[in-house]
């Protein structure tokens, strides 16, 4: 996940920073980004499934693809997190309250979104 954050923050220079610091190739960095972007971690059944700074690590029992914002009749909102958890507030407030990052979305942005920044 440090690679995802670093490349996102530093752009192309991030490749050199991580390559030099950790003795890894650009291909290995790209493999890391692709692993994260495609949520390969969710397919693992044993060992460390999620990166420490990823929101998926915080509550690994929740399927973060199954989040719904619900507006109550009184006009307030709650966020349903899977089947067993609820956050009292909006979806934006929920993500803002998280200290961890949605790394797979950042990795997807790097790979598929803002490609000019990373050439």
PELIN-V52203 format. One record per residue. N is the residue number from 0. RES is the residue in one letter. PHI is phi in whole degrees, 0 to 359 (* if undefined). PSI is psi in whole degrees, 0 to 359 (999 if undefined). BURIAL is I if it has 24 or more other C-alpha atoms within 12 Angstrom, else O. Layout:
BEGIN
n->{N/N}
res->{RES/RES}
phi->{PHI/PHI}
psi->{PSI/PSI}
burial->{BURIAL/BURIAL}
END
This chain:
BEGIN
n->{0/1/2/3/4/5/6/7/8/9/10/11/12/13/14/15/16/17/18/19/20/21/22/23/24/25/26/27/28/29/30/31/32/33/34/35/36/37/38/39/40/41/42/43/44/45/46/47/48/49/50/51/52/53/54/55/56/57/58/59/60/61/62/63/64/65/66/67/68/69/70/71/72/73/74/75/76/77/78/79/80/81/82/83/84/85/86/87/88/89/90/91/92/93/94/95/96/97/98/99/100/101/102/103/104/105/106/107/108/109/110/111/112/113/114/115/116/117/118}
res->{X/X/X/X/X/X/X/X/X/X/X/X/X/X/X/X/X/X/X/X/X/X/X/X/X/X/X/X/X/X/X/X/X/X/X/X/X/X/X/X/X/X/X/X/X/X/X/X/X/X/X/X/X/X/X/X/X/X/X/X/X/X/X/X/X/X/X/X/X/X/X/X/X/X/X/X/X/X/X/X/X/X/X/X/X/X/X/X/X/X/X/X/X/X/X/X/X/X/X/X/X/X/X/X/X/X/X/X/X/X/X/X/X/X/X/X/X/X/X}
phi->{*/302/296/301/298/294/294/298/285/259/66/302/299/299/300/294/302/287/298/289/290/243/53/237/271/300/296/292/296/298/297/298/299/294/301/292/299/265/55/301/301/289/272/288/248/220/74/287/278/237/293/300/262/261/300/295/286/295/222/297/281/270/274/288/271/244/248/225/268/239/266/278/299/282/95/278/238/227/244/272/250/69/266/242/229/224/251/275/153/279/298/299/295/299/296/294/284/282/278/271/250/269/302/296/289/294/297/296/298/297/285/250/268/264/296/302/295/251/273}
psi->{329/324/315/311/316/315/320/316/319/349/216/326/332/326/313/317/309/325/315/316/324/7/53/156/165/326/320/322/315/322/320/313/317/320/313/312/327/8/40/332/328/345/344/145/346/169/194/112/320/151/148/327/16/143/334/335/333/315/79/347/347/133/106/359/354/58/135/134/129/128/123/165/332/357/349/166/152/159/123/124/96/212/337/2/145/139/128/98/184/168/318/318/324/308/324/330/343/131/338/169/160/78/322/328/322/316/320/320/318/314/314/338/279/63/328/323/335/14/999}
burial->{I/I/I/I/I/I/I/I/O/O/I/I/O/I/I/O/O/I/O/O/O/O/O/O/O/I/O/O/I/I/O/I/I/I/I/I/I/O/I/O/I/I/O/O/O/O/O/O/O/I/I/O/O/I/I/I/I/O/O/O/O/O/O/I/O/O/O/O/O/O/O/O/O/O/O/O/O/I/I/I/I/O/O/O/O/O/I/O/O/I/O/O/O/I/O/O/O/O/O/O/I/I/I/I/I/I/I/I/I/I/I/O/O/O/O/O/O/I/O}
END
